[in-house]
């Protein structure tokens, strides 16, 4: 096969994949700017004008500000706790001699393939017995448990890429294990940590199942739960629903833009040894 054919085929595949990935974003943006009648007449076409009433409808829902606050609390709490615990565990797996650590590490990796939906019933029974249903603490605890396997995997692989000579030099200078972790590993792991924060924050912010099951009181519902409730209430007003989704997406997009220069570097460095 000629080389130019191979390159052309690759470009076609990449452009097609990009188009498929951007299609939902296009639909969300153009639909949010249409009136309902215009949307029903032409679903995929460009809007005739900028109809901003959909955003006012979304923002005008009761408890919208409270739902944003709930999502922020759950996201910040879950990501902060899981990052701290995962970094400590990853340092132990990567740099300390712990009996049976390889077996334990493989067990943690196996948890990555367990879908959260199969754990909803036992988790609900456990949280109900602990009286943690309809509490921030209960949902944050669940999120931390779901985030830890991938977080430990990513950080432990990244920690292993840091030259051992730097760690040995710090220990010769009198650094304890905690000092090595705090003064050497964490500063050198900024790309991986930022990558982990962005990925985990995106997942927690967009998560629906756990928030829907364990936060049943209206004042505790998150943004995504509110958008899903809006979809059932305005069952024909798709533009208003798309406007709500666009508003809910903006904070996480801003977070990604803030950490994008570290994202690829940290993800690639943590994925290979």
N, C-alpha and C positions, 0 to 999 in steps of 0.2 A: 504494500500500500504506500503511495507517495506520502511524503512527510506533510505536505500542505493539506492533504485530505484528512490526515490524523488531527492536525491542528484545527482545521475547520470543524470537524466532528466534535472536538473537545469544546470549542467555543459555542457551538449549537447546544450542547448538553448543558453548559454552564448558564447560558442565557435562558434556556428553558426552565432550569431549576430556579433561577432568580425570579423569573416571571411567575412561576407557581407560588413561590414564597411571598411575593409582593401582592399577589391577587387579593388575598383577604384584607390587606391594609388598604388597597385601592377601594374595595367594596365598602369598608368601614368609613373611610373618609368621604367618599362621594355620597354615600347614603345619608350620612349625618348632616349634609348640607342641602338635602331635598325636603320638600313638603311631602306629606304622605301620599297625596294624589299623584304627584310627579313620580314618586318612587314606584307606585303601582303601575303607572303607565310605561315607565322605562327604568327597569331595575338597574342595569349596568351602565347606562349612559351618564354623561357628565351633567351636573346640575345646571339649570338655566340661570340661577342666581344663588347668592349666599343666604340661605335661610337659617338664621341663627337661633330661631325659637326652639329648635330641638335641644340645644345646649341649656337654654333657660328651663325647659321642661325637666331635663335631667337634674340640673342643679336645684331646681325648685322642689324636689321631692323632700318629704319629711326625713330628718335625721341624716341628710347627705353629709354634712360636716362631721357628724359623729361617726359615720361609717368610715370616712377617710381616717379619722383619728384612731379608730379600732384597727384598721389595716396597718397604720404606721406603728402602733404599739406592738402588734403581733410580729410584724416584720423585723423591727429593730430588736425586740427582745429575743426572738428566735435566732436571728442571724448572729447577734452578739454572743449569746451563750454557746451556740453550736460552734462558732469559730474559735472561741477560747478553749473549749473542751477538745475539739478536734486537733488544734495545734499542739496541745499538751500530749494527747495520745499519739499523734504523728511523730513528735519528737522522741517519745519512748520507743516506738516501733522502729524508727530510723537510726537512732544513735545510742540507745541504751541496750545493755545485755539483760534481757528479761526472759526467764524460762518460759517456754511455750508460746512466745510472742508470734511466731509464724503461724501456728495453729489458730490462735485467737484472731490474727489479722485475716486469715482466709475465711474464718467464720463471719467476720464483719463484712468482708467483700460479698459473701453469699447473701447477706441481708439486702444488698443493693437490688437484687432481682425480685424481691418480694413486693408486690403491688400494695399500696396502702389500703385499697378497698377490701382486701381479705382480712385486714386487722381491725376494721371498724367496729364489729360486734364485740370482740373481746376487749378492745380499748374502751368502748362505751360502758361495758359492765364494770371494768376496773375504775374508770373515772367516776362513775356513779357511786361506787362503794367508797371512794375517797372524797366524795362531794366536790368534785372538780369540774362537773358539767356546768356550762354557762359561766365559766371563769376564764380570765386571760391566762392564769397560771396553767390550767389544764391543757389548753390548746397549745401554748408555748412549749410545754413539756412534750407533747406529741410531735410537734414540728421539730424540736431539737433531736428527738429520737430518729425521725425520718431523715434528717439532714446529715447526721453524723457519719454513716457509712461512706458516702461519697466524699465528704469533707476530709475524713481521715485518709482515704485512698489518695486523694489529690495532694494533700500536704505531705504525707509520708514519702511519696515518690519525689516531690520537690525537695524535701529536706535531704534526701539521699544524693541529690545532685550537687549539694554544697561540698566543696573540697574538705576532706577530713583533716588536712593540714591546718586549716584555719581553726577548727574545733580543738585539735590537739594543742595548738599554740595558746589558745585561750585557757585551756586546762593547766598547762605548764605555768601560766601567769597567775594561777590560783583561782580561776573561775570555777564555781560549782556548776552542777548540772543546770540548776535554775538560772544561774548567770549566763551560761552558754546559750540557753534557750532565749532569754530575754535580750541579751546584748549582741548575740551573733546571729542566731537562726531567724528571729522575727524581722530584724532590719533587712537581711538579705532575701527574705521571702516576701517582700512587699508585692511583687507582681502576682504571685500565687494567692496571697491573702485577698488582694483586691478582686481578682478573678472569682474567688470563692464567695466573697461578699455579694458581688453582682449576680452570680448564678443563683445563689440561695435566696437572695432578696426577690429576684424575679419569680422563683417558684412559690415562695410564701405569699407574695402579693397576689398572684394569680390563682392560688389554690382555692378550690370551692368545696370539695367533699367534706373535709374535716371541719371547716368553718360552718358549713350548713348543718352538720349533725350535732356538733358540740356547742354551738353558740345559737341557741334557739330563741333567746329573748331579743326583741327588736333593737334595743339600745346597744346590743353587743354585736350586731351583724356587721360584716365587712363590706367593702366596696363591691366585690364580685358577687356576694350574696344579694346585695341590693340591686345590682344590674339584672341578675337572674329573676328576682322578684318583679322588677319593672317589666321584663319580657313577658311575664304571665299576666301582668295587669294591663299593659298596652299591647295586646296581642297582635293588633294590626299596625301599630305605630313603630315599624322597624326603624325609621330614621331616628326617632327619639332614643331607641335602644342602642343604636350605633353611636349616637352622640355620647351616651353614658359610657360605653366601652372606650371611646376615644379619650374621654376625660380620665377614666380609670387607668389608661395605658400611659398617659403622659409622665407621671412621676417615675415609673420604672424606666422609661426611655431616657429621661434626664439622668438617671443613675448610670445607665449604660454608657451614655455619651461622656459622662465624667470619668469613667474607668476604662474606656475603650482602648486607650494606648497601652494599658497593662494586660488587657483581656487575652489576646492571642498569645502573647509571650508567656503569661502564667499558665494558660490552659495547655499549651504545647509542652512546656517545661515540666509540668506536673503529670503529663500523660505518659511520658517515656522516661526510662532510667538512663 
